[in-house]
Amino acid sequence: MSSYNIRLEKDTLKVDFAKTPSGEAIKVDGDQIVKDVAKQLDQMISGGEIKGGKLLKIYGRISVLASYTLAHQLGHLYGAIAVSDTRLNAYVVVNSTTPDYPLGTRINLETGETLQVPPLPSMEPSFLTYWEDDILIAKIKNGKEVDGVQILKDARIQLENLINSGELSGGKKLLKINGRSTVLASFFIANKLAHQYSAIAVFDPKIGYTVTISHSKDYQIGQILNIDNPLKYKPIKVVLCGAQNTGKTVLRDGLKEVILKSKLAPTDFYSISGCPDGDGAFYSETAKKYSDLAKELKVEYKAKFTPEFATAKARDIQRIKNSLLLFDVGGKTSPENKLIMSEATHAVILAKTEADVIEWQNFCRNQLKKTIQIIAIIYSDYNAKEDKVEKKDSILTGIVHHLERGENVSHRPMIQALASEIIQLVNL
């Protein structure tokens, strides 16, 4: 069974991670997804199903790794390619050789209406590209609040400046790319650089550098490269845990926004979800403007909390070697959460009652394979009017109020204080 589904419906390529017959997501690493994407596209193109044309729209969930493979294998067949971004309720043109669809053009997901949004005047770009030793760093600039179209256009400017300066000269060699990117920007980068190098390998924190594009027998698509990268630090892995319906996902999103903006935070900060509830980063950002669409996507992407899911998620967390990782888990002191939390170094407990706190304290201190340090115990009060921040026995305590899905909570005093506590862990 393939790990990734691709089907063509008129001018739209529908894509998504595959599920088992019972509806559970198939958990595989990004290297296998890239292999399956390449294989399916080869079959669809050689079989005449994908013939090319003026415009191809791509709708569904796409990983950054898969973005490179999709962009390379489809780019030469179409005048323009537009990829869905639910946060904008639109397809966004990511590759184009036709004046009918300039880069960054939005195509409404429902009406098909096109809209061209001029780039915002800015002294500082939202996306950066530069060399770090022999690795091309291509990443979102932390702290910049702009949408995916602006990031895409800034990525274009940055990359073309690097090419025009002669620093990206291409050749018969492997190009390694690292950095926190978006799917939209990754499509553009892949299309721009695909034929300038013999192969391109993109870094995934869970598995390492993975070949996503290859024109050489020396590199196979999906190949994981063994590149020595000795750790000079002990990774900090912070888990947000606690009872159900306390707002852990909202808290995680708020913390993520604050940490990314902080100049003191490590540049390789990483955040993932340890829950199968469909609340990926797309959900909160889509819900801010398009609540109905967000609810539909949540139902579609929701998976079951199975031992298989827990094993795969625990493996991801174990493999991630970034200096700071933040993740949340489900709301029960279950065997699945015991497995997922096994690699955490620190914990934040979010609760509604004292009984919840006691249960999760016991879980963190006595039920896991190792004791993890509790750095904060926070009470979630949806109806409260303000936060309350205290410190007791070196543990951050208090109240966080009104954690509402789709609402920006990054300015809350408790979330600001907790973000500072987490960042300090890296610098101890």
NUDRENVO-277056 format. One record per residue (C-alpha): residue number from 1; x, y, z. Coordinates in steps of 0.1 Angstrom, whole numbers, padded with zeros to 4 digits, m for minus. Layout:
// residues N
pos,xx,yy,zz
NUM,X,Y,Z
...
//
This chain:
// residues 428
pos,xx,yy,zz
1,0000,0000,0000
2,0013,0034,m0009
3,0019,0060,0018
4,0006,0088,m0003
5,m0025,0091,m0025
6,m0025,0111,m0058
7,m0054,0114,m0082
8,m0063,0138,m0110
9,m0097,0154,m0112
10,m0100,0176,m0142
11,m0074,0204,m0137
12,m0068,0195,m0100
13,m0044,0170,m0085
14,m0058,0158,m0052
15,m0031,0146,m0028
16,m0030,0134,0008
17,m0013,0110,0031
18,m0028,0075,0028
19,m0050,0058,0054
20,m0057,0022,0062
21,m0091,0007,0053
22,m0102,0014,0089
23,m0094,0051,0085
24,m0062,0053,0104
25,m0033,0073,0090
26,m0004,0052,0076
27,0026,0063,0096
28,0058,0062,0076
29,0088,0084,0074
30,0093,0112,0048
31,0117,0092,0027
32,0091,0066,0020
33,0065,0093,0011
34,0090,0109,m0013
35,0096,0075,m0030
36,0058,0068,m0033
37,0052,0103,m0047
38,0079,0098,m0074
39,0066,0064,m0083
40,0030,0074,m0087
41,0038,0105,m0107
42,0061,0084,m0130
43,0032,0060,m0136
44,0006,0087,m0141
45,0028,0107,m0166
46,0041,0076,m0185
47,0005,0063,m0187
48,m0008,0095,m0202
49,m0030,0103,m0172
50,m0011,0135,m0165
51,m0006,0152,m0199
52,0003,0187,m0190
53,m0015,0220,m0198
54,m0018,0256,m0190
55,m0026,0253,m0152
56,m0025,0226,m0127
57,m0040,0231,m0092
58,m0028,0208,m0064
59,m0051,0204,m0033
60,m0043,0185,m0001
61,m0017,0179,0025
62,0019,0181,0013
63,0051,0177,0033
64,0081,0200,0025
65,0100,0170,0012
66,0072,0159,m0011
67,0070,0195,m0024
68,0104,0192,m0040
69,0095,0160,m0058
70,0061,0172,m0069
71,0075,0205,m0082
72,0103,0188,m0101
73,0083,0161,m0118
74,0053,0184,m0127
75,0069,0217,m0134
76,0079,0211,m0170
77,0044,0199,m0179
78,0024,0229,m0170
79,0025,0266,m0177
80,0017,0273,m0141
81,0012,0253,m0109
82,m0010,0265,m0080
83,m0010,0249,m0046
84,m0038,0251,m0020
85,m0033,0271,0012
86,m0063,0268,0034
87,m0051,0297,0056
88,m0058,0319,0025
89,m0088,0299,0012
90,m0070,0299,m0021
91,m0047,0282,m0045
92,m0014,0301,m0048
93,0006,0301,m0080
94,0041,0288,m0070
95,0056,0281,m0105
96,0047,0300,m0137
97,0060,0306,m0172
98,0028,0322,m0184
99,0017,0359,m0180
100,m0019,0346,m0173
101,m0008,0334,m0139
102,0020,0354,m0123
103,0038,0340,m0093
104,0018,0346,m0062
105,m0016,0348,m0079
106,m0044,0336,m0057
107,m0073,0314,m0070
108,m0102,0312,m0046
109,m0108,0276,m0035
110,m0146,0279,m0039
111,m0153,0304,m0067
112,m0121,0301,m0088
113,m0118,0339,m0089
114,m0082,0350,m0094
115,m0066,0378,m0074
116,m0031,0393,m0076
117,m0018,0407,m0044
118,0012,0431,m0048
119,0041,0424,m0023
120,0041,0444,0008
121,0068,0471,0011
122,0093,0459,0037
123,0128,0467,0047
124,0133,0432,0060
125,0124,0401,0040
126,0102,0373,0055
127,0124,0346,0040
128,0162,0342,0039
129,0186,0322,0017
130,0223,0320,0024
131,0252,0296,0026
132,0263,0280,0058
133,0294,0259,0050
134,0283,0237,0020
135,0246,0239,0030
136,0220,0262,0015
137,0199,0277,0043
138,0164,0285,0030
139,0142,0295,0059
140,0114,0317,0071
141,0127,0346,0091
142,0115,0343,0127
143,0092,0370,0139
144,0078,0381,0106
145,0040,0381,0105
146,0032,0378,0068
147,0011,0353,0048
148,0023,0325,0026
149,0022,0347,m0006
150,0045,0373,0008
151,0069,0345,0020
152,0068,0330,m0015
153,0076,0364,m0031
154,0104,0371,m0007
155,0118,0336,m0013
156,0119,0344,m0050
157,0138,0377,m0044
158,0163,0361,m0020
159,0170,0331,m0042
160,0173,0351,m0075
161,0197,0375,m0057
162,0218,0345,m0047
163,0218,0332,m0082
164,0226,0365,m0098
165,0256,0370,m0074
166,0271,0338,m0086
167,0269,0321,m0052
168,0245,0295,m0066
169,0264,0283,m0096
170,0250,0248,m0099
171,0270,0219,m0113
172,0273,0181,m0112
173,0271,0179,m0074
174,0246,0174,m0046
175,0229,0204,m0031
176,0219,0202,0005
177,0191,0225,0018
178,0182,0232,0054
179,0158,0255,0072
180,0122,0260,0083
181,0103,0266,0050
182,0068,0266,0037
183,0053,0243,0011
184,0047,0272,m0012
185,0083,0285,m0010
186,0096,0249,m0013
187,0078,0245,m0046
188,0094,0276,m0060
189,0129,0267,m0048
190,0126,0232,m0062
191,0115,0244,m0096
192,0142,0271,m0097
193,0171,0248,m0087
194,0160,0213,m0098
195,0181,0213,m0131
196,0211,0232,m0117
197,0224,0203,m0096
198,0228,0166,m0100
199,0206,0160,m0069
200,0189,0179,m0041
201,0186,0167,m0005
202,0164,0185,0020
203,0168,0182,0057
204,0139,0167,0078
205,0145,0169,0116
206,0130,0135,0120
207,0152,0116,0096
208,0180,0138,0083
209,0189,0148,0047
210,0167,0131,0022
211,0172,0131,m0016
212,0140,0146,m0031
213,0153,0153,m0067
214,0179,0134,m0086
215,0195,0133,m0121
216,0224,0111,m0110
217,0228,0074,m0106
218,0248,0082,m0074
219,0216,0094,m0056
220,0182,0078,m0055
221,0150,0097,m0046
222,0141,0089,m0010
223,0177,0081,m0001
224,0187,0092,0034
225,0222,0106,0035
226,0246,0096,0063
227,0260,0130,0072
228,0280,0133,0104
229,0265,0159,0127
230,0278,0154,0162
231,0256,0170,0188
232,0272,0198,0208
233,0242,0201,0231
234,0216,0180,0249
235,0183,0185,0231
236,0155,0201,0252
237,0121,0184,0246
238,0092,0201,0263
239,0058,0183,0265
240,0025,0201,0271
241,0003,0176,0290
242,m0028,0177,0310
243,m0065,0169,0311
244,m0088,0169,0280
245,m0104,0202,0268
246,m0080,0225,0286
247,m0066,0242,0255
248,m0032,0225,0250
249,m0033,0229,0213
250,m0041,0266,0216
251,m0014,0270,0242
252,0011,0253,0219
253,0003,0275,0190
254,0006,0306,0212
255,0040,0295,0226
256,0052,0286,0191
257,0045,0322,0179
258,0062,0338,0209
259,0093,0316,0207
260,0097,0321,0170
261,0097,0359,0175
262,0122,0358,0204
263,0158,0368,0196
264,0169,0346,0224
265,0154,0314,0211
266,0175,0289,0192
267,0171,0292,0154
268,0164,0255,0151
269,0134,0255,0174
270,0108,0229,0163
271,0072,0223,0172
272,0050,0193,0164
273,0017,0178,0176
274,0017,0145,0195
275,m0021,0142,0190
276,m0041,0125,0162
277,m0069,0150,0166
278,m0065,0169,0133
279,m0052,0201,0150
280,m0021,0207,0129
281,m0006,0241,0124
282,m0030,0246,0095
283,m0060,0243,0117
284,m0055,0273,0140
285,m0042,0295,0112
286,m0071,0286,0090
287,m0097,0289,0118
288,m0087,0326,0123
289,m0104,0335,0090
290,m0122,0305,0077
291,m0137,0287,0107
292,m0161,0264,0086
293,m0133,0253,0064
294,m0110,0246,0094
295,m0137,0224,0110
296,m0141,0204,0077
297,m0104,0198,0075
298,m0102,0188,0112
299,m0128,0161,0106
300,m0110,0149,0075
301,m0076,0147,0090
302,m0085,0134,0124
303,m0070,0100,0131
304,m0074,0073,0158
305,m0052,0072,0189
306,m0038,0038,0184
307,m0006,0020,0197
308,0007,0022,0161
309,0002,0060,0161
310,0019,0063,0195
311,0049,0042,0184
312,0054,0063,0153
313,0051,0096,0171
314,0075,0084,0199
315,0100,0075,0172
316,0097,0109,0156
317,0103,0127,0190
318,0132,0104,0197
319,0148,0112,0164
320,0145,0149,0165
321,0178,0164,0175
322,0170,0201,0174
323,0181,0220,0204
324,0145,0228,0214
325,0114,0208,0207
326,0079,0216,0218
327,0050,0191,0215
328,0016,0184,0230
329,m0001,0151,0238
330,m0037,0138,0243
331,m0056,0144,0275
332,m0053,0110,0292
333,m0026,0093,0313
334,m0027,0064,0289
335,m0002,0039,0277
336,0000,0057,0244
337,0009,0090,0260
338,0034,0072,0283
339,0052,0061,0251
340,0050,0094,0233
341,0062,0113,0264
342,0091,0089,0270
343,0117,0111,0253
344,0106,0144,0269
345,0130,0162,0292
346,0106,0187,0307
347,0068,0190,0311
348,0042,0217,0314
349,0009,0207,0330
350,m0023,0224,0319
351,m0052,0216,0342
352,m0087,0227,0353
353,m0087,0211,0388
354,m0062,0202,0415
355,m0071,0165,0410
356,m0059,0169,0373
357,m0026,0183,0386
358,m0020,0155,0410
359,m0028,0129,0383
360,m0004,0144,0358
361,0023,0151,0384
362,0022,0114,0393
363,0023,0104,0357
364,0054,0126,0349
365,0072,0116,0381
366,0064,0079,0385
367,0047,0064,0355
368,0072,0072,0327
369,0104,0053,0321
370,0123,0083,0335
371,0113,0113,0356
372,0108,0144,0336
373,0111,0178,0352
374,0079,0198,0356
375,0086,0235,0349
376,0051,0248,0350
377,0017,0240,0365
378,m0010,0262,0348
379,m0047,0263,0354
380,m0068,0269,0323
381,m0099,0291,0331
382,m0119,0297,0300
383,m0142,0322,0317
384,m0115,0342,0335
385,m0109,0378,0324
386,m0071,0378,0328
387,m0040,0357,0334
388,m0023,0353,0367
389,0014,0346,0368
390,0033,0333,0399
391,0064,0314,0407
392,0064,0287,0434
393,0094,0265,0443
394,0111,0273,0409
395,0079,0262,0391
396,0058,0287,0371
397,0022,0286,0383
398,m0010,0306,0378
399,m0039,0310,0354
400,m0042,0313,0317
401,m0076,0326,0305
402,m0099,0320,0275
403,m0079,0296,0253
404,m0101,0298,0223
405,m0094,0279,0191
406,m0085,0302,0162
407,m0077,0331,0185
408,m0042,0346,0188
409,m0032,0341,0224
410,0005,0349,0221
411,0002,0382,0238
412,m0012,0367,0271
413,0011,0373,0301
414,0012,0336,0311
415,0021,0325,0276
416,0048,0351,0274
417,0062,0341,0308
418,0061,0304,0299
419,0078,0310,0266
420,0106,0327,0285
421,0110,0298,0309
422,0112,0273,0280
423,0138,0294,0261
424,0159,0296,0292
425,0162,0258,0294
426,0184,0259,0263
427,0207,0284,0278
428,0212,0267,0312
//
